[in-house]
Amino acid sequence: MQSSDPDLPQVEYEDIVSGEGTLNKDLRDKEGGKTGIKFYAGDVLYGKLRPYLMNWLYPQFNGVAVGDFWVLRATECDSSFLYRLVQTDGFQRLANVSSGSKMPRADWNLISQSFFAVPADYAEQRVIAKSLAELDNLITLHQRKRESRIIRVRSFIWLAGDISGIGVSAYQPEKRRPYDRRQHQRRNVVLRLLRAMDQRIQGRCNS
């Protein structure tokens, strides 16, 4: 059902973190009024335009999907399981057999005529969906910790280099300090230690 209700939050491609199924902003800060497909809490939004971008969302609120979205409503399975199903390799392969070259879109005729394995028991579906959600959260948390550690170390490297004169741009020779052999050696030692620390942290995060 089409809607342009300004009181409903509006979801567009640009609002979704690709591949994560999360929002990158508070939708209440957006201006309403655009026309799209009305969805309800528990529906699954799937971006059919350039499906390889992996724009999907499992909103727990009513709103309007603006743009090329499928609004999928579970009728014979649990909605949380349906949300996980659209992320599987099998679904993605079919969705990316798209029509159009410049603006490829997933083909609903192909998807609707395809078969997917779904546990008959709703409780089992919910357990599977919950387990996958917990795994996703763990992966996301791990990635964020890794990125945070690397950013902190690299910021420290830059700060230490800047303080010691390492970070002075080679394109601004007038700002260079007079050459001091001992100071230069000390800088090299500090820089090697910081680089080793950076590599060690990256190794821990990747393990």
N, C-alpha and C positions, 0 to 999 in steps of 0.2 A: 504494500500500500504506500503510495507516494505521500509525502508530508513535507511541509515547510514551517512547521510549528516552531516559532522562535524561542519557546520556553524549553524545548528539548535540546540536550547536548548533541552536537553534530560531529560525526567522526569522518575524517578524510584520510587519504593515504599518508599525508604529511604528518598526521598525528600519531602514527603507529611506528614503533621501533621494529624494523624489519627482522623477521625470524624469531622475535621474542614474544610477540603478542602482548606488548604493553604499550601504554600511552606515554608520550614524551612531554606532555603538557597537561595543565588543568583545563578541561574543556569549558569550564565555566567562564574562562577569560576570553573565549571566542565569541564573535558576534554571530547571532543566529539568522535565520531567514532563508537559507539555501534549501533547495528542494532535493529530497533524496528518498530512500526507502526507510520507512519506520521499522524499527526493531524493538524487541522487548528483552528484558533481562533473561539471560540463558540462551538467547539465539547465538549463532556463530556467524561472524562476518568473515568473508573470504574475498580477497581482492582478485578479481578475475582478469584485470588488465595487467599484463606482464606478470603472470603468476610466479615466475622465478624470483620476484622481489619478496615473496613470502609475507604479504600483508594480511595477517589474520588476527582476529580479536575475539575474545569470549567475554563480552561486557556483562556486568551484573547490574545494569541500569537500562532504562528505556532511552531511546534516542533515535537519531536519523543518520543513516549511512549515505554520505554524499560521494558520488563518483561510481566507478564500476565495481560494485560489490555484489556478491551473492549473500543474501541473508538466509541462512540455513536454520531450519527449526526441526529439532529431533522429534520424530513421531513413533519410531519403532526401536529406539535406543536412547540411552542416557545422553543428555546434551554435553556433559563434560567429556564423554567418550567420543562423541562426534567431533568435538573440538580437537582432540588428539588424533583422530582419524585423518582429518584434512592435512595434518602435518607429516603423515607417513610418506615414505619414499614411493609407495605404490600410487597413492593419490596424487602426489606431486608429478610423477611421470605422466600420468594421464592429463593432468591439468596443463602441463606444458606442451602437450600435443595441441597447440593452439592454432587458431585461424588468424590470418593477417600477418603482415611482415613488419610494417612500421609500428603498428599498435597491436601486438598480439594479445588475444584474449582467450581464456580457457573456453572450451566447447562444452556447453551444458548437455547437449545431446549425447556426447561421448561419456561424460561423467554419469549422467542419469541412467545409462544403459549398462553401466559397469557393476560388477559385484565385488563386495568387500567382506572379509571375514569379521563377524561380530559375535561375541559371546552371547548366548541366549539369555543368560541371567543378568538382570540389571545391576544387582549388587556387585557382581564380578566386574562389570563394565566400570562402575564407579571406583572400585579398588584399583583397577588398572590405570584409570585416568588420574587418580590421586597419587599413585606411585610415580607416574611420569611427571606430574606437576612438581612433586618433591625433588625429583632428580633434576628437573630444569632449574628449580630454585637453587639447588646446591651448585650446579654448574655456573649459574649466573653469579652467585656469591663468590665462588672461587675465582672467576674471571675478574670481578671487581677488586678483590683483594690483590690479585696479581698486578692489575693496572695501577692500583693505588701505591703499591710498594715500588714499582718501577718508576712512577712519577716522582715519588719522594726521593728516591736515590738519585735520579737524574737531575732533579732540582738542586739537590745537595752538591752534586758534581758541578753543575753550572755556577752555583753560588761560590763554592770553594775556588773554582777556576777564576771567577770574576774578582774575588777578593785578592787572589794571588797574582792577578794579571794575566792568567791564561786565556780568559774569555775576551780580551780586548781584540777587536776586529782588525784583521790584517789590512783592511781597506781604509783604516784610519791611522796611518803611521804617526801622525802628530800626537796621538794619545798614548803611544807606546812609552814604556818606561825605559830608562837607560839599561843596557844589558848588564846583568850581574850573574856571573857564572854559578856561584853558590845558590843564589835564589832560583836560578833556572833549574838546577839539579833538584832542589827541594820541591819545586813545582812538579817536576816529572815523577818524583816518588809519590807525592800526594795523588797525582792523577792516576798512576798505575794502581794504587791501593783502592781508589774509588771505582775504577773500572772493574777491578777484580770483585769488589763488593756487589756491583751492579750485575755482573755475570752470575755470581753465586745466588743472588736473590731470584734472578730469572730462571736459573736451573731448578731451584726449589719450587717455584710457582708452576713450572712446566711438568714437574714430576707428579 
